[in-house]
Amino acid sequence: MNYQQAWEYLDGLQFHKIKLGLDAMRSFMAKVGNPEQNLKIVHVAGTNGKGSMSMTLSTIMSEAGYRVGLYTSPHLSSVRERFRVNGRFISERMFAEFSTRIREVLGNEKITYFEFTTALAFLWFAEENLDLVVLETGLGGRLDATNIVDPIISIITNVSMDHEMYLGDTVTAVASEKAGIIKQQVPVISAVKEDSGLAEVRSRCTEKGARLFLYEESFYTELTGDNSWQWKGKFDGVVKNFENLRCSMKGEYQVENASLALAAIVLLMKKGFNVTEKHIRKGIARVQWPGRLESFCLDRTSRLKVQGTGGHNTVSYLLDGAHNPAGVESLVQTLKAEYRYRRLILVWGAMADKDLQKTLPQVARLADRIILTKPEGDRSAKPELLYQNVPKLLQEKCLLLPDVEDAVGAAEEMASNDDLVLVAGSLYLIGASRRLLLGELVDE
């Protein structure tokens, strides 16, 4: 297969189908010699922050001179975004070669879209002579396709309600699924809070004999003014202190995500990796995670990015894939604390199976105009359904435009140079909007 044929084959595996279980992955990987068993892996689960934490960890380790593989999901517009080595996306040629190999090994057997991409990641990483792999779960943990690995570190960023149809309708149930990545005597780093499943994580660590390094217990962060912060930790009697750190990504919660990455760095240093404070500071300062609190200003005529808020012929955008209650709460807090604008123009799209009552109203209350749209996909909610979840007093602010291009175009027409256009909700909406505004993230 060439790249286009490989992409079409993968797309035919039902992009939105979700099937939890490890049997198919174990069976397939055994047929290709279990290459994942030869990789040094940091396994990452959690409700929010998995991607930015994983990107932070991989960026710092790359800065320190190591070859680091990164596997994340979902992608914004190109499936190749899921596979990176030191920030370099997998090439079309390699994607096609490994896809062909997977199809040939499968024969008439079928696996899901996520199982296919996970298998491809393992095969590619195994041939890239890597020092480390940062591997993000897709959904949950216990039955996630990535959970066939034996990692050197496990990380659970946090736990809150999401994917209730698959993970359970209580925080305890969700935490139990996330804690399923905890392995025998493999250290665990987490920011799970006392009332958000911590008991489940502690219990699983005890059962597996795995040491738990907990945010605000084993390590701490302290804001020191001028947008800088410091990290302090004490691991096995060894005190570490990293000062004058600055996150390139907006949102105070990014400090928590970065702190988990630093805890992982300390454990990796104990395993023989050499990372200096200079590597850490430079790595954190250059982390970028597109579509997550990503802000930019475009010139309306040239369609090029401009610095700052630009002039009279510009429009300011903020893209954020906040799609569950905890994520939207963080978005709202960041909007209030870190952004200044005359009017907020909201473009919102979401999956129909999300908790629309606990997400859309939170951000709708801040908006002066609300444009409801529908990203591609069978799971996407129609604008009419979204409208029903907007508080009645705010419904007069709403405009329903099913086509994403029409929705983004209408928002830009409404916006003055001192307004902010916020595109939020589903990552499928973020991907489509970002492609319209900035082009493909993977452009080669």
C-alpha positions in Angstrom: 0.0 0.0 0.0 1.0 3.6 -0.6 0.2 6.2 2.1 -3.2 7.1 0.7 -4.2 3.4 0.5 -2.9 2.8 4.0 -4.9 5.7 5.3 -8.0 4.5 3.6 -7.6 1.0 4.9 -7.1 2.3 8.4 -10.1 4.6 8.1 -12.2 1.6 7.1 -11.6 0.0 10.5 -14.4 2.3 11.8 -12.8 5.3 13.2 -15.2 5.9 16.0 -15.6 2.2 17.1 -14.5 1.5 20.6 -13.7 -2.0 21.8 -12.0 -2.5 25.1 -9.9 -5.6 25.7 -6.4 -6.9 25.3 -6.8 -10.2 23.6 -6.6 -8.9 20.0 -3.5 -6.8 20.8 -1.7 -9.6 22.6 -2.5 -12.0 19.7 -1.3 -9.7 17.0 1.9 -8.5 18.8 2.9 -12.1 19.4 2.7 -12.8 15.7 5.2 -10.0 15.0 7.6 -11.0 17.8 6.4 -8.7 20.6 8.7 -5.8 19.8 7.1 -3.7 22.5 8.9 -5.9 25.1 12.2 -4.4 24.1 11.2 -0.8 24.7 11.7 1.3 27.8 8.3 2.8 28.3 6.7 5.4 30.5 2.9 4.6 30.4 0.5 7.5 30.9 -3.2 7.4 31.8 -5.6 10.0 33.2 -8.7 12.0 32.4 -7.1 15.3 31.4 -3.5 16.4 30.8 -2.2 13.2 29.4 -1.1 14.7 26.2 0.6 17.9 27.5 2.3 15.9 30.3 3.6 13.4 27.7 4.7 16.1 25.4 6.5 17.9 28.2 8.3 14.7 29.3 9.4 13.8 25.8 10.5 17.3 25.0 12.7 17.5 28.1 14.3 14.1 27.4 14.9 15.1 23.7 16.5 18.3 25.0 18.8 16.1 27.1 20.0 14.3 23.9 17.9 11.1 24.1 15.9 9.5 21.3 12.3 9.5 22.5 9.2 8.1 20.9 5.9 9.6 21.7 2.5 8.0 21.0 -0.6 10.1 21.6 -4.3 10.3 20.6 -6.5 11.5 19.1 -5.0 13.5 16.3 -6.3 16.8 15.1 -6.2 16.3 11.3 -3.5 13.8 10.2 -3.2 10.3 11.7 0.6 10.8 11.5 0.4 13.3 14.4 0.0 10.2 16.8 3.6 9.0 16.1 6.7 11.1 16.8 10.4 10.6 17.5 12.0 13.7 19.0 9.2 15.9 17.6 9.5 14.3 14.1 6.3 12.8 12.8 6.4 9.4 11.1 6.9 9.7 7.4 4.3 8.7 4.8 6.6 6.0 3.5 7.1 4.4 6.9 3.4 4.7 7.8 2.6 2.9 4.6 5.2 0.2 5.1 4.1 -0.7 8.6 0.5 -0.5 7.7 1.1 -3.0 4.9 2.9 -5.3 7.2 0.1 -5.2 9.8 -2.5 -5.9 7.1 -0.5 -8.8 5.8 -0.1 -10.3 9.2 -3.8 -9.9 10.0 -5.0 -11.6 6.8 -8.8 -11.8 7.3 -8.7 -10.9 10.9 -9.9 -7.4 12.0 -8.7 -5.1 14.7 -10.0 -1.7 15.7 -8.6 1.6 14.6 -6.8 2.2 17.9 -5.4 -1.3 18.1 -4.0 -0.8 14.6 -2.4 2.6 15.4 -1.0 1.2 18.7 0.5 -1.8 16.8 2.0 0.5 14.2 3.6 2.6 17.0 5.2 -0.4 18.6 6.6 -1.6 15.2 8.0 1.8 14.2 9.5 2.5 17.6 11.2 -0.9 17.7 13.1 0.0 14.6 14.0 3.6 15.6 16.8 2.7 18.2 15.0 4.6 20.9 16.2 5.3 24.5 12.6 5.9 25.8 9.0 5.7 24.7 6.2 7.9 26.2 3.0 5.9 25.6 -0.4 7.5 26.2 -3.5 5.4 26.7 -6.4 6.0 24.5 -9.4 5.3 26.9 -9.2 4.2 30.5 -6.3 2.0 31.2 -7.1 -1.5 32.4 -8.5 -2.7 29.0 -6.8 -0.1 26.8 -4.9 -1.5 23.9 -1.6 0.0 25.2 -1.9 -1.9 28.4 0.0 -5.0 27.1 3.3 -3.3 28.1 5.6 -3.6 31.1 6.7 0.0 31.7 9.5 1.3 33.8 7.2 4.1 35.1 3.4 4.5 35.2 1.8 7.9 35.4 -1.9 8.7 36.2 -2.4 12.5 35.7 -5.8 12.8 37.3 -9.3 11.3 37.5 -12.7 12.8 36.7 -15.8 11.9 34.9 -15.5 11.1 31.2 -16.4 8.2 28.9 -19.0 7.0 31.4 -20.4 4.6 28.9 -17.2 2.6 29.0 -15.5 3.4 32.3 -18.4 3.6 34.7 -20.6 6.3 36.2 -18.7 7.0 39.4 -15.3 8.5 40.0 -14.3 5.3 41.9 -15.2 3.2 38.8 -13.2 5.5 36.5 -10.3 5.5 38.9 -10.3 1.8 39.0 -10.0 1.6 35.2 -7.2 4.2 35.1 -5.3 2.3 37.9 -5.4 -0.7 35.7 -2.1 0.4 34.2 -0.3 -0.1 37.5 2.1 -3.0 37.2 4.0 -5.2 39.8 6.7 -3.1 41.5 6.7 -0.4 38.8 6.7 3.1 40.4 3.6 5.3 39.9 3.4 9.1 39.7 0.1 10.7 40.0 -1.9 13.9 40.7 -5.1 12.1 41.6 -6.8 14.0 44.5 -8.3 12.6 47.7 -11.9 12.9 46.5 -11.2 11.8 42.9 -10.2 8.2 43.1 -7.0 8.4 45.2 -8.1 5.5 47.4 -8.4 3.3 44.3 -4.9 4.3 43.1 -3.4 3.7 46.6 -5.1 0.4 46.9 -3.8 -0.8 43.5 -0.3 0.3 44.3 -0.4 -1.6 47.6 -1.7 -4.7 45.8 1.0 -4.5 43.2 3.9 -3.5 45.5 4.3 -0.3 43.4 5.6 2.9 45.1 3.3 5.9 44.7 4.8 9.3 44.2 2.0 11.8 44.7 1.7 15.4 43.7 1.6 17.6 46.9 2.8 14.7 48.9 6.1 13.5 47.4 6.7 16.6 45.3 5.4 20.1 45.2 5.2 23.2 43.0 5.4 26.8 44.1 4.6 29.9 42.0 7.3 32.4 42.5 6.0 35.4 40.5 6.7 36.8 37.1 5.1 33.6 35.6 7.8 31.4 37.0 7.6 28.5 39.4 9.8 26.0 41.2 9.6 22.2 41.8 10.6 20.5 45.0 10.7 16.8 45.6 12.1 14.2 48.0 12.6 10.7 46.5 14.3 8.1 48.7 15.9 10.8 50.9 17.3 12.6 47.9 16.0 16.2 47.7 15.6 17.8 44.3 14.8 21.5 43.6 14.3 23.0 40.2 13.9 26.8 40.1 12.9 29.5 37.7 10.8 27.3 35.5 8.4 28.8 32.9 5.8 26.9 30.9 5.3 28.0 27.3 1.7 26.8 27.5 -1.0 28.9 29.1 -3.1 27.7 32.0 -2.1 27.4 35.6 -3.0 23.7 35.5 -0.1 23.2 33.1 2.2 23.6 36.1 0.7 20.5 37.6 1.1 18.6 34.3 4.7 19.7 34.1 5.4 18.7 37.7 4.4 15.1 36.9 6.9 15.2 34.0 9.6 16.4 36.4 8.8 13.7 38.9 9.3 11.2 36.0 12.6 12.8 35.1 13.8 12.3 38.7 12.9 8.6 38.6 14.6 8.3 35.1 17.7 9.9 36.5 17.8 7.2 39.2 17.7 4.7 36.4 20.8 6.1 34.8 19.4 8.8 32.5 21.4 12.1 32.6 19.2 15.2 32.6 20.4 18.6 33.8 18.4 21.5 35.2 19.3 23.4 32.0 17.7 20.6 29.9 14.6 20.8 32.1 14.3 24.6 31.9 14.8 24.7 28.2 12.5 21.8 27.5 9.6 23.2 29.5 10.0 26.6 27.9 9.6 25.2 24.4 6.8 22.7 24.8 3.9 23.2 22.4 0.7 21.1 22.3 -1.5 22.3 19.4 -5.2 22.6 20.0 -4.9 22.9 23.7 -5.2 26.5 24.9 -3.5 27.4 21.6 -3.8 31.1 20.9 -2.8 33.1 17.9 -3.7 36.2 15.9 -4.3 36.2 12.1 -4.2 39.0 9.6 -7.6 38.8 7.8 -6.1 39.6 4.4 -2.8 37.6 4.3 -4.1 34.8 6.6 -0.7 34.9 8.2 0.0 34.9 12.0 0.9 38.2 13.5 2.5 39.0 16.8 0.4 40.2 19.8 -3.2 41.2 19.2 -2.3 42.8 15.9 -3.9 45.8 14.3 -7.4 46.7 13.1 -7.3 44.0 10.3 -6.7 41.1 12.7 -8.7 38.5 14.6 -7.6 36.7 17.8 -8.2 33.0 18.2 -8.1 30.5 21.1 -8.4 26.8 20.4 -9.0 24.4 23.2 -10.2 20.8 23.1 -11.9 21.0 26.5 -14.7 18.4 26.2 -15.4 17.1 29.7 -16.5 19.0 32.9 -13.0 19.1 34.4 -11.5 20.3 31.2 -14.1 23.0 30.6 -13.7 24.2 34.2 -10.0 24.6 33.6 -10.7 26.5 30.4 -13.1 28.9 32.1 -10.6 29.6 34.9 -7.9 30.3 32.4 -10.1 32.6 30.4 -10.9 34.6 33.5 -7.3 34.8 34.8 -5.2 35.1 31.7 -7.2 36.6 28.8 -8.4 40.1 28.1 -10.9 40.9 25.4 -13.9 43.1 24.6 -16.3 40.3 23.5 -16.0 36.5 23.6 -17.3 34.8 20.5 -17.7 31.1 21.1 -17.7 28.4 18.4 -18.7 25.1 20.1 -19.1 21.5 18.8 -19.2 18.3 20.9 -19.9 14.6 20.8 -23.5 13.6 21.5 -22.4 11.1 24.2 -20.7 13.8 26.3 -22.2 15.5 29.4 -23.5 18.6 27.5 -25.2 19.9 30.6 -22.0 20.1 32.6 -19.8 21.5 29.8 -21.5 23.9 27.4 -23.3 26.1 30.0 -20.1 26.7 31.9 -18.4 28.4 28.9 -21.6 29.7 27.3 -22.1 32.0 30.3 -18.9 33.9 29.4 -19.8 34.3 25.7 -21.3 37.3 24.0 -22.1 35.3 20.9 -22.5 31.5 20.6 -22.1 29.6 17.3 -23.1 25.9 17.5 -21.7 23.6 14.9 -21.1 20.0 14.1 -17.7 18.4 13.3 -17.7 15.4 11.0 -18.5 12.0 12.5 -21.5 9.9 13.5 -21.0 10.7 17.2 -21.1 14.5 16.8 -24.1 16.3 18.3 -26.3 18.2 15.9 -26.5 22.0 16.7 -30.1 21.6 17.6 -29.2 19.2 20.4 -26.5 21.6 21.6 -29.0 24.4 21.6 -31.2 22.5 24.0 -28.4 22.5 26.5 -27.8 26.2 26.4 -29.4 28.0 29.3 -32.7 29.6 28.1 -31.6 33.1 29.0 -28.6 32.7 26.7 -30.3 31.1 23.7 -30.9 34.4 22.0 -27.1 34.7 21.6 -27.0 31.5 19.6 -26.5 30.9 15.9 -26.8 27.3 14.5 -24.4 26.6 11.6 -23.8 22.8 11.0 -20.9 23.3 8.7 -17.6 24.0 10.6 -16.2 26.2 7.8 -19.4 28.4 7.9 -19.2 28.6 11.7 -15.6 29.7 11.8 -16.2 32.1 9.0 -19.2 33.6 10.8 -17.2 34.0 14.0 -14.5 35.9 12.2 -17.0 38.2 10.5 -18.5 39.1 13.9 -15.1 39.7 15.6 -13.4 43.0 16.0 -9.7 43.2 16.6 -10.2 43.4 20.3 -12.6 40.4 20.5 -11.6 36.8 21.1 -12.9 33.9 19.0 -12.9 30.8 21.2 -13.2 27.4 19.4 -13.8 24.7 21.9 -15.3 21.3 22.7 -14.6 18.3 20.6 -11.0 17.8 19.4 -12.5 16.9 16.0 -13.9 20.4 15.9 -10.5 21.8 16.9 -8.8 19.8 14.2 -11.1 20.9 11.5 -11.0 24.5 12.6 -7.2 24.6 13.0 -6.7 23.1 9.5 -9.0 25.9 8.1 -7.1 28.6 9.9 -3.5 27.4 10.0 -3.2 24.5 7.5 -2.0 21.0 8.3 0.0 20.4 11.4 1.9 17.7 9.5 2.9 19.4 6.2 5.6 17.1 4.8 
